[in-house]
Amino acid sequence: MGDKTQTHPGAAGRALAADRPTSVRNVVLVGHSGAGKTTLVEALALTAGAVNRAGRVEDGGTVSDYDDIEHRQQRSVQLSLVPVEWDGIKVNLLDTPGYADFVGELRAGLRAADAALFVVSASDGVDGSTRLVWEECAAVGMPRAIVITHLESARADFEETTRICAEAFGGDDPDAVLPLYLPLRGPEGPDGHAPVTGLIGLLSRKLFDYAAGERKDSEPGEDQLPDIEEARNRLIEGIIAESEDETLMDRYLGGEQVDVKTLIEDLERAVARGSFFPVLAAAPAAEGARQGLGTVELLELITGGFPTPFEHPLPGVTTIDGERRELKPCDTDGPLVAEVVKTSSDPYVGRISLVRVFSGTLRPDQTVHVSGHGLADRGHEDHDVDEKIGALSMPFGKQQRPVTHAVAGDLVSVAKLGRAETGDTLSAKDDPLLMEPWQMPDPLLPLAIQAHSKADEDKLSQGLSRLVAEDPTMRLEQNQDTHQVVLWCLGEAHADVALERLRSRYGVQVDVVPHRVSLRETFAARAGGRGRHVKQSGGHGQYAICEIEVEPLPGGSGIEFVDKVVGGAVPRQFIPSVEKGVRAQAAKGVAAGYPLIDVRITLLDGKAHSVDSSDAAFQTAGALALREAAAGARIHLLEPVAEVTVLVGDDYVGPVMSDLSSRRGRLLGTEQVGTGRTLIRAEVPEFEIGRYAVDLRSLSHGTARFDRAYARHEPMPPQIAERIREQAGDGA
């Protein structure tokens, strides 16, 4: 690393397909929104010869943010794959959105990758959400490196940003986070700012000057050597501390000069092992330049220091029946196991699945078994079907370049998989297998929608099913209580993108309406009612009278019907009719139109007519009796209460607890989770947490997450209940 001077010959215009896993590197770019991930991907593509000018593929279009929605919103909203080639190695660059609403795309990128580049802006530093992703990567041992961007900013300070990264990411060992290069600054401009024009290689002791638009190497001046040596010695000690040669540190401290080749080999092993995290710097190429600052060094690190797919642990694999299967990692001749990490739609090609192959080799026109399990609660049905895949291709911007195969360890786009959804497993049809799903965040922001017109109503169902098939972080709910169609999203930006995709991609215009909470009603005290349904209108009349008593029951009891009629006042054959009538009325509600629950309804007496009584008449009488009982009784409106758990940094515990209390929440307790994190448990009415996903993110600066689960229905405060009744009356 840092000693190569040649550049890679252009690869623009041709598809890249690897023939063996050792020639593949899968790298995901992680960082907060605005850190420069997409710009960095385009700079790397330019340096590798994959594009003919900054960010552009050969026949136009950017390589990463190519979706029309991304252009309009000026930010990444989806996972993008940009393949490049460097020194015979295919590098799959996975560009992820930095905005928290699209964390599902980030997690898909982490699943598909074998290493991560954390992109940190020198002007903004490290935010809390980036720290959380670092912890996730650390938990699974994913190799990581750090790239500092925005060095052109007047506020940029490479040394200070490196110190912040070491503090944020180094944990107990800040010397595991050290720079491989130092920025080389040019002369100061009129504003007093000295631009970064090149890099100083600490191991090679060489200067790499990018001022002319292409890397040129030279020897440092005498005045630069002291700064180089101090940083170089610290880097060497950090590398040796991670060396597998336990005698190397003693020899180095004893004055022995360690060969640079040995240091580079130890560095590459430590990076691939996930125990050392080098810091680099990068900047986009200037207009007309062939290379962006630091891009050659970064490609050398990726190809030399990041692990091959062989070194990536294979996710758990089972048979369809749940029996564990042990497979060799990245065996190109082994059983086929691949996973759909992203699903998208093309107006001309149809559904396109981005697939990571973990075992075996995938070929066009192959019949595969598609297994999808575990997301039924989000509107995704479990399925086990055989499908014939279409063409294989390599995505590059809006283009799809055909390839002949995809070996284990590689990524590829698959056309015409009509049933496959994100998270599904592809395997051989005669040996169906299933991969353990990766963790996906729960969508907790409800978006109630309705078709804008009759024409939209006809297309709404199909559009929603396609939308949810593409995005497993979105949940579709057809609420039977409120009769609303609800899309559960991760945040407002996620919801905006969903609505725009419905409109632009599927031609469905929808209106957003207020989300309604599923309320219930119950009797506050014992009450009686009499239902009299007597009519005579030619021929057979209608005659039914019944008397009932209603009393409240404990929560969760439902509707209990008791028959205490004596003497045959209500003939036996009509007792079920009365029960059917009161249950039907209970489902409609008796006060504000919400279902009645947790009561015992006792049939005490009644009257019948030998000719005019009927099943329908006693159903009507039963309903009338329940309504009369409610008219003279105090009815409680019951609201759903959720059990909420919030995982938050210790710095935000006080504000979060105060906010929960302001939402009529009852705090149940707290507990320490790891270092610097607290789990808060509370019960909060669902009326108060409709937008909690948005509010909590703002309150905790994106560092907290929460879960919610239905606990029970309980009476709401009288003043709120009265307002609900008035609204129900106005609606009527």
PAFI-78115 format. One record per residue (C-alpha): residue in three letters; y, z, x. Coordinates in steps of 0.02 Angstrom, whole numbers, padded with zeros to 5 digits, always signed. Example, Ala and Ser with C-alpha at 12.3 -4.5 7.8 and 13.67 -1.06 7.14 Angstrom:
BEGIN
Ala-00225+00390+00615
Ser-00053+00357+00684
***
This chain:
BEGIN
Met+00000+00000+00000
Gly+00170-00048+00065
Asp+00104-00156+00208
Lys+00077-00322+00119
Thr+00213-00452+00129
Gln+00138-00600+00037
Thr+00168-00633-00146
His+00042-00694-00272
Pro+00040-00879-00316
Gly+00097-00919-00492
Ala-00023-00888-00635
Ala+00091-00945-00775
Gly+00013-01055-00906
Arg-00170-01011-00880
Ala-00283-00884-00962
Leu-00353-00743-00858
Ala-00535-00695-00880
Ala-00624-00576-00762
Asp-00803-00610-00706
Arg-00844-00432-00653
Pro-00778-00258-00696
Thr-00723-00223-00517
Ser-00590-00359-00532
Val-00506-00275-00683
Arg-00373-00139-00694
Asn-00321-00074-00865
Val-00153+00014-00856
Val-00052+00090-00999
Leu+00135+00116-00983
Val+00197+00279-01057
Gly+00372+00349-01076
His+00508+00391-01200
Ser+00601+00256-01295
Gly+00729+00172-01183
Ala+00646+00220-01019
Gly+00619+00036-00976
Lys+00432+00007-01004
Thr+00448-00166-01080
Thr+00575-00220-00948
Leu+00456-00159-00813
Val+00309-00256-00888
Glu+00413-00415-00888
Ala+00468-00383-00707
Leu+00287-00361-00654
Ala+00238-00521-00745
Leu+00376-00615-00655
Thr+00325-00549-00484
Ala+00142-00592-00518
Gly+00191-00769-00566
Ala+00138-00750-00747
Val+00309-00803-00812
Asn+00431-00933-00751
Arg+00588-00829-00771
Ala+00623-00647-00811
Gly+00526-00598-00965
Arg+00485-00776-01022
Val+00319-00863-01037
Glu+00304-01045-00990
Asp+00343-01116-01163
Gly+00468-00982-01217
Gly+00463-00807-01287
Thr+00452-00636-01207
Val+00285-00569-01149
Ser+00294-00398-01230
Asp+00418-00372-01374
Tyr+00379-00536-01461
Asp+00366-00475-01642
Asp+00514-00520-01754
Ile+00526-00339-01809
Glu+00541-00284-01628
His+00682-00407-01599
Arg+00776-00345-01753
Gln+00750-00161-01712
Gln+00778-00184-01525
Arg+00628-00075-01480
Ser+00440-00085-01463
Val+00346-00040-01621
Gln+00170-00092-01572
Leu+00047-00097-01428
Ser+00062-00257-01324
Leu-00057-00325-01193
Val+00014-00425-01047
Pro-00119-00484-00922
Val-00066-00530-00746
Glu-00159-00568-00584
Trp-00126-00495-00412
Asp-00231-00524-00257
Gly-00380-00581-00361
Ile-00371-00430-00477
Lys-00337-00450-00662
Val-00214-00316-00719
Asn-00206-00282-00906
Leu-00035-00203-00935
Leu-00030-00109-01100
Asp+00150-00084-01157
Thr+00166+00056-01285
Pro+00310+00108-01398
Gly+00406+00260-01340
Tyr+00467+00315-01511
Ala+00368+00459-01586
Asp+00336+00369-01751
Phe+00222+00246-01661
Val+00115+00372-01568
Gly-00038+00292-01647
Glu-00005+00136-01544
Leu+00015+00246-01390
Arg-00154+00330-01420
Ala-00236+00160-01441
Gly-00164+00111-01273
Leu-00230+00269-01192
Arg-00402+00231-01264
Ala-00402+00055-01194
Ala-00336+00101-01021
Asp-00413+00177-00865
Ala-00249+00237-00788
Ala-00070+00272-00843
Leu+00102+00231-00774
Phe+00230+00359-00832
Val+00399+00272-00839
Val+00544+00394-00814
Ser+00727+00347-00825
Ala+00831+00411-00679
Ser+00976+00436-00797
Asp+00881+00527-00936
Gly+00743+00625-00849
Val+00583+00687-00932
Asp+00580+00727-01118
Gly+00463+00847-01207
Ser+00355+00715-01289
Thr+00319+00633-01120
Arg+00262+00802-01054
Leu+00141+00817-01200
Val+00065+00646-01162
Trp+00047+00697-00978
Glu-00049+00851-01034
Glu-00163+00741-01141
Cys-00199+00629-00992
Ala-00229+00780-00881
Ala-00353+00851-01006
Val-00464+00697-00987
Gly-00429+00671-00801
Met-00343+00503-00820
Pro-00264+00443-00657
Arg-00074+00433-00666
Ala+00075+00373-00566
Ile+00261+00390-00600
Val+00388+00249-00596
Ile+00573+00292-00592
Thr+00685+00162-00674
His+00871+00138-00711
Leu+00918+00167-00530
Glu+01068+00054-00560
Ser+01147+00187-00672
Ala+01297+00279-00600
Arg+01212+00443-00647
Ala+01046+00395-00565
Asp+00980+00514-00433
Phe+00808+00468-00366
Glu+00782+00630-00269
Glu+00833+00741-00416
Thr+00726+00641-00538
Thr+00578+00657-00420
Arg+00605+00845-00413
Ile+00611+00853-00605
Cys+00449+00752-00614
Ala+00363+00868-00489
Glu+00418+01017-00592
Ala+00366+00939-00758
Phe+00203+00857-00704
Gly+00147+00950-00548
Gly+00101+01113-00633
Asp+00041+01236-00502
Asp+00044+01102-00367
Pro+00213+01012-00358
Asp+00157+00933-00192
Ala+00035+00827-00294
Val+00189+00731-00359
Leu+00274+00647-00210
Pro+00363+00482-00178
Leu+00280+00342-00080
Tyr+00447+00255-00053
Leu+00629+00307-00040
Pro+00769+00200-00112
Leu+00871+00096+00011
Arg+01052+00087-00043
Gly+01178-00049-00002
Pro+01364-00028+00031
Glu+01468+00067-00097
Gly+01559-00034-00227
Pro+01737-00007-00291
Asp+01674+00128-00408
Gly+01597+00225-00265
His+01419+00187-00322
Ala+01298+00121-00192
Pro+01169+00006-00275
Val+00984+00016-00230
Thr+00940-00145-00138
Gly+00769-00102-00067
Leu+00639+00030-00026
Ile+00584+00126+00128
Gly+00395+00138+00145
Leu+00353+00314+00203
Leu+00178+00277+00265
Ser+00216+00108+00345
Arg+00391+00159+00409
Lys+00455-00011+00352
Leu+00606-00066+00252
Phe+00575-00182+00104
Asp+00737-00269+00058
Tyr+00752-00353-00113
Ala+00937-00397-00099
Ala+00897-00583-00085
Gly+00786-00582-00241
Glu+00623-00576-00146
Arg+00546-00441-00037
Lys+00584-00451+00149
Asp+00520-00319+00270
Ser+00603-00253+00427
Glu+00608-00100+00540
Pro+00718+00051+00497
Gly+00870+00095+00599
Glu+00877+00247+00713
Asp+00994+00337+00592
Gln+00864+00321+00451
Leu+00716+00391+00546
Pro+00754+00579+00523
Asp+00757+00563+00332
Ile+00601+00456+00335
Glu+00505+00579+00445
Glu+00543+00731+00338
Ala+00485+00646+00179
Arg+00341+00561+00270
Asn+00272+00724+00339
Arg+00274+00803+00167
Leu+00186+00651+00093
Ile+00053+00652+00229
Glu+00020+00837+00201
Gly+00006+00807+00014
Ile-00119+00666+00042
Ile-00222+00762+00169
Ala-00229+00912+00051
Glu-00323+00799-00070
Ser-00434+00719+00063
Glu-00622+00735+00052
Asp-00622+00760+00241
Glu-00597+00948+00254
Thr-00565+00939+00442
Leu-00419+00819+00426
Met-00287+00951+00388
Asp-00334+01057+00540
Arg-00330+00904+00652
Tyr-00162+00850+00583
Leu-00085+01024+00604
Gly-00157+01027+00779
Gly-00049+00876+00823
Glu-00174+00734+00799
Gln-00096+00573+00734
Val-00185+00517+00576
Asp-00214+00331+00562
Val-00111+00249+00423
Lys-00266+00157+00360
Thr-00355+00325+00338
Leu-00204+00396+00245
Ile-00198+00246+00128
Glu-00385+00259+00093
Asp-00369+00445+00056
Leu-00216+00412-00052
Glu-00306+00280-00154
Arg-00455+00394-00180
Ala-00344+00540-00234
Val-00247+00430-00356
Ala-00408+00358-00431
Arg-00479+00533-00445
Gly-00325+00594-00539
Ser-00279+00730-00414
Phe-00124+00650-00335
Phe+00019+00568-00429
Pro+00129+00454-00325
Val+00310+00420-00371
Leu+00380+00244-00355
Ala+00542+00158-00402
Ala+00565-00008-00492
Ala+00703-00118-00563
Pro+00705-00287-00652
Ala+00739-00446-00556
Ala+00916-00510-00550
Glu+00957-00679-00628
Gly+00868-00814-00528
Ala+00768-00690-00422
Arg+00580-00705-00399
Gln+00541-00519-00385
Gly+00608-00358-00457
Leu+00636-00210-00342
Gly+00477-00110-00316
Thr+00366-00226-00416
Val+00263-00283-00267
Glu+00234-00102-00215
Leu+00185-00057-00393
Leu+00060-00200-00407
Glu-00014-00147-00239
Leu-00035+00030-00304
Ile-00116-00030-00466
Thr-00240-00146-00381
Gly-00277-00033-00232
Gly-00259+00143-00300
Phe-00299+00138-00485
Pro-00483+00150-00536
Thr-00594+00008-00591
Pro-00673+00019-00765
Phe-00832+00080-00677
Glu-00744+00244-00642
His-00689+00270-00823
Pro-00806+00386-00921
Leu-00885+00297-01067
Pro-00838+00374-01236
Gly-00984+00449-01331
Val-01100+00320-01409
Thr-01227+00351-01548
Thr-01338+00250-01660
Ile-01283+00224-01840
Asp-01392+00373-01885
Gly-01303+00485-01760
Glu-01432+00486-01621
Arg-01352+00498-01449
Arg-01367+00345-01335
Glu-01342+00357-01148
Leu-01272+00196-01073
Lys-01226+00145-00897
Pro-01039+00130-00878
Cys-00975-00049-00878
Asp-01147-00131-00873
Thr-01113-00316-00904
Asp-01297-00345-00942
Gly-01315-00189-01050
Pro-01309-00175-01239
Leu-01146-00236-01315
Val-01024-00095-01355
Ala-00843-00141-01388
Glu-00703-00061-01488
Val-00559-00130-01589
Val-00404-00044-01520
Lys-00277-00144-01619
Thr-00276-00257-01772
Ser-00139-00380-01813
Ser-00112-00531-01924
Asp-00053-00703-01873
Pro+00014-00817-02010
Tyr-00083-00965-01939
Val-00239-00887-01861
Gly-00266-00741-01980
Arg-00326-00570-01923
Ile-00334-00544-01734
Ser-00425-00396-01658
Leu-00382-00332-01484
Val-00548-00269-01414
Arg-00595-00165-01262
Val-00770-00206-01202
Phe-00858-00050-01135
Ser-01033-00121-01109
Gly-01114-00293-01111
Thr-01024-00460-01121
Leu-00936-00531-01273
Arg-00942-00718-01305
Pro-00869-00836-01437
Asp-00968-00873-01595
Gln-01076-00719-01565
Thr-01139-00624-01718
Val-01099-00439-01698
His-01122-00282-01800
Val-00959-00201-01856
Ser-00969-00013-01884
Gly-00822+00083-01956
His-00841+00268-01995
Gly-00734+00422-02014
Leu-00571+00361-02092
Ala-00616+00362-02277
Asp-00481+00493-02308
Arg-00350+00365-02254
Gly-00402+00224-02368
His-00527+00148-02244
Glu-00700+00130-02316
Asp-00850+00162-02204
His-00938-00002-02173
Asp-01085-00076-02078
Val-01082-00265-02084
Asp-01132-00413-01976
Glu-00994-00536-01934
Lys-00982-00693-01831
Ile-00834-00683-01715
Gly-00721-00832-01688
Ala-00635-00886-01530
Leu-00598-00767-01388
Ser-00425-00775-01312
Met-00306-00684-01197
Pro-00141-00635-01280
Phe+00020-00679-01192
Gly+00174-00655-01297
Lys+00151-00753-01458
Gln+00020-00863-01375
Gln-00168-00843-01377
Arg-00248-00928-01226
Pro-00435-00965-01248
Val-00563-00883-01134
Thr-00750-00910-01122
His-00807-00728-01115
Ala-00755-00547-01092
Val-00856-00436-00975
Ala-00874-00247-00986
Gly-00711-00166-00935
Asp-00599-00308-00995
Leu-00486-00329-01146
Val-00488-00482-01258
Ser-00424-00545-01425
Val-00554-00589-01557
Ala-00513-00703-01703
Lys-00582-00705-01880
Leu-00659-00532-01889
Gly-00625-00515-02075
Arg-00693-00338-02098
Ala-00657-00256-01930
Glu-00517-00128-01926
Thr-00434-00028-01788
Gly-00559+00099-01720
Asp-00714+00001-01770
Thr-00860-00027-01651
Leu-00932-00198-01613
Ser-01113-00202-01555
Ala-01267-00313-01557
Lys-01329-00349-01733
Asp-01506-00297-01687
Asp-01447-00139-01597
Pro-01300-00069-01698
Leu-01206+00071-01612
Leu-01054+00179-01648
Met-00922+00247-01529
Glu-00841+00417-01553
Pro-00668+00388-01627
Trp-00513+00434-01530
Gln-00393+00564-01597
Met-00265+00492-01717
Pro-00113+00586-01783
Asp-00108+00627-01968
Pro+00028+00538-02068
Leu+00128+00675-02154
Leu+00283+00587-02223
Pro+00255+00521-02400
Leu+00332+00355-02455
Ala+00313+00320-02641
Ile+00329+00135-02683
Gln+00315+00018-02830
Ala+00314-00171-02845
His+00486-00248-02864
Ser+00427-00379-02990
Lys+00273-00438-03083
Ala+00241-00567-02947
Asp+00248-00430-02815
Glu+00131-00321-02918
Asp-00003-00456-02911
Lys+00006-00459-02719
Leu+00036-00274-02687
Ser-00144-00215-02679
Gln-00199-00347-02553
Gly-00043-00323-02448
Leu-00067-00135-02439
Ser-00251-00149-02394
Arg-00209-00266-02250
Leu-00069-00154-02191
Val-00180-00001-02186
Ala-00321-00098-02102
Glu-00202-00137-01958
Asp-00136+00040-01940
Pro-00256+00188-01949
Thr-00109+00309-01934
Met-00055+00257-02108
Arg-00141+00326-02263
Leu-00140+00246-02434
Glu-00149+00360-02586
Gln-00164+00314-02769
Asn-00110+00480-02843
Gln-00201+00506-03008
Asp-00086+00649-03061
Thr+00083+00567-03032
His+00020+00386-03051
Gln+00113+00341-02893
Val+00063+00229-02748
Val+00101+00329-02591
Leu+00102+00269-02411
Trp+00088+00417-02293
Cys+00179+00377-02130
Leu+00220+00464-01966
Gly+00408+00455-01987
Glu+00554+00357-02055
Ala+00545+00218-01924
His+00357+00200-01959
Ala+00397+00185-02145
Asp+00534+00056-02113
Val+00415-00053-02012
Ala+00282-00039-02148
Leu+00404-00099-02282
Glu+00466-00241-02173
Arg+00289-00298-02135
Leu+00246-00296-02320
Arg+00396-00406-02353
Ser+00394-00525-02205
Arg+00208-00538-02166
Tyr+00128-00521-02338
Gly+00271-00578-02452
Val+00274-00417-02553
Gln+00442-00341-02603
Val+00431-00156-02652
Asp+00553-00024-02709
Val+00551+00152-02638
Val+00552+00285-02774
Pro+00564+00475-02764
His+00397+00553-02715
Arg+00332+00667-02851
Val+00233+00824-02816
Ser+00078+00859-02922
Leu+00131+01005-03031
Arg+00024+01103-03154
Glu+00054+01214-03305
Thr-00025+01375-03363
Phe+00001+01511-03494
Ala+00093+01666-03434
Ala+00016+01775-03572
Arg-00106+01772-03717
Ala-00055+01660-03864
Gly-00129+01590-04024
Gly-00113+01425-04114
Arg-00168+01340-04272
Gly-00202+01155-04283
Arg-00198+01076-04456
His-00236+00892-04475
Val-00248+00848-04659
Lys-00208+00673-04721
Gln-00256+00572-04875
Ser-00221+00386-04875
Gly-00345+00291-04983
Gly-00531+00296-04954
His-00590+00433-04836
Gly-00454+00555-04783
Gln-00440+00663-04628
Tyr-00467+00849-04636
Ala-00483+00974-04495
Ile-00411+01147-04466
Cys-00445+01257-04316
Glu-00375+01417-04245
Ile-00378+01454-04060
Glu-00326+01588-03938
Val-00268+01548-03761
Glu-00267+01672-03617
Pro-00226+01649-03432
Leu-00362+01655-03299
Pro-00355+01682-03110
Gly-00303+01534-03002
Gly-00439+01405-02975
Ser-00529+01442-03139
Gly-00489+01277-03222
Ile-00511+01260-03411
Glu-00639+01371-03496
Phe-00686+01338-03679
Val-00769+01474-03784
Asp-00839+01459-03960
Lys-00824+01617-04067
Val-00833+01537-04239
Val-00938+01635-04363
Gly-01006+01587-04532
Gly-01000+01401-04502
Ala-00813+01388-04536
Val-00814+01243-04414
Pro-00978+01148-04426
Arg-01078+01147-04265
Gln-01065+00960-04243
Phe-00875+00973-04234
Ile-00865+01113-04104
Pro-00877+00986-03960
Ser-00742+00883-04047
Val-00621+01029-04043
Glu-00660+01056-03858
Lys-00634+00873-03821
Gly-00466+00878-03911
Val-00399+01031-03820
Arg-00458+00967-03651
Ala-00374+00799-03682
Gln-00211+00889-03727
Ala-00227+01004-03577
Ala-00238+00851-03463
Lys-00076+00784-03538
Gly+00013+00952-03524
Val+00096+01063-03654
Ala+00273+01093-03587
Ala+00337+00970-03457
Gly+00195+00844-03457
Tyr+00091+00916-03313
Pro-00096+00959-03327
Leu-00137+01131-03396
Ile-00253+01236-03288
Asp-00325+01411-03269
Val-00340+01461-03453
Arg-00478+01514-03572
Ile-00466+01429-03742
Thr-00565+01519-03878
Leu-00603+01437-04045
Leu-00594+01578-04173
Asp-00596+01498-04346
Gly-00564+01341-04445
Lys-00599+01241-04600
Ala-00689+01080-04637
His-00710+00960-04784
Ser-00879+00895-04834
Val-00816+00715-04844
Asp-00651+00699-04748
Ser-00692+00797-04590
Ser-00738+00694-04438
Asp-00750+00698-04248
Ala-00578+00616-04230
Ala-00498+00737-04354
Phe-00558+00891-04260
Gln-00505+00817-04093
Thr-00330+00797-04164
Ala-00332+00972-04238
Gly-00386+01047-04072
Ala-00242+00960-03982
Leu-00117+01018-04115
Ala-00180+01197-04100
Leu-00152+01199-03912
Arg+00024+01128-03930
Glu+00068+01258-04062
Ala+00003+01398-03949
Ala+00111+01332-03808
Ala+00265+01318-03919
Gly+00266+01504-03948
Ala+00216+01558-03774
Arg+00294+01570-03601
Ile+00226+01429-03493
His+00228+01439-03304
Leu+00254+01282-03201
Leu+00139+01289-03051
Glu+00182+01203-02887
Pro+00059+01161-02748
Val+00070+01271-02594
Ala+00015+01206-02425
Glu-00052+01302-02278
Val+00053+01240-02132
Thr+00014+01263-01947
Val+00148+01218-01821
Leu+00112+01203-01634
Val+00278+01221-01544
Gly+00349+01265-01375
Asp+00399+01446-01353
Asp+00583+01396-01339
Tyr+00582+01334-01519
Val+00478+01470-01604
Gly+00630+01562-01674
Pro+00716+01410-01751
Val+00552+01345-01824
Met+00508+01512-01905
Ser+00685+01528-01975
Asp+00674+01352-02045
Leu+00505+01387-02128
Ser+00578+01543-02210
Ser+00723+01441-02278
Arg+00594+01328-02361
Arg+00525+01474-02463
Gly+00385+01488-02336
Arg+00280+01645-02309
Leu+00243+01672-02126
Leu+00061+01723-02098
Gly+00064+01751-01910
Thr+00079+01675-01737
Glu-00036+01659-01588
Gln-00015+01601-01410
Val-00098+01435-01367
Gly-00110+01400-01182
Thr+00047+01421-01078
Gly+00215+01406-01162
Arg+00150+01353-01335
Thr+00139+01452-01496
Leu+00043+01416-01656
Ile+00137+01469-01813
Arg+00044+01487-01977
Ala+00134+01490-02144
Glu+00115+01448-02328
Val+00252+01334-02393
Pro+00277+01251-02563
Glu+00247+01063-02550
Phe+00415+01034-02634
Glu+00496+01097-02474
Ile+00400+00997-02343
Gly+00412+00818-02405
Arg+00521+00773-02255
Tyr+00458+00907-02137
Ala+00385+00777-02018
Val+00562+00713-01987
Asp+00650+00881-01988
Leu+00527+00966-01870
Arg+00543+00826-01744
Ser+00732+00848-01744
Leu+00720+01037-01735
Ser+00600+01038-01586
His+00665+00882-01496
Gly+00499+00795-01528
Thr+00390+00928-01446
Ala+00311+01009-01600
Arg+00175+00948-01715
Phe+00109+01017-01878
Asp-00038+01004-01997
Arg-00044+01041-02182
Ala-00184+01076-02303
Tyr-00182+01114-02488
Ala-00202+01299-02523
Arg-00174+01325-02710
His-00053+01307-02855
Glu+00059+01455-02896
Pro+00208+01486-03013
Met+00372+01415-02952
Pro+00537+01511-02965
Pro+00609+01508-03143
Gln+00771+01420-03095
Ile+00677+01278-03010
Ala+00552+01267-03153
Glu+00694+01254-03278
Arg+00772+01111-03181
Ile+00605+01020-03180
Arg+00587+01042-03369
Glu+00762+00974-03396
Gln+00722+00823-03289
Ala+00561+00796-03386
Gly+00661+00805-03549
Asp+00790+00680-03486
Gly+00650+00564-03432
Ala+00574+00571-03605
***
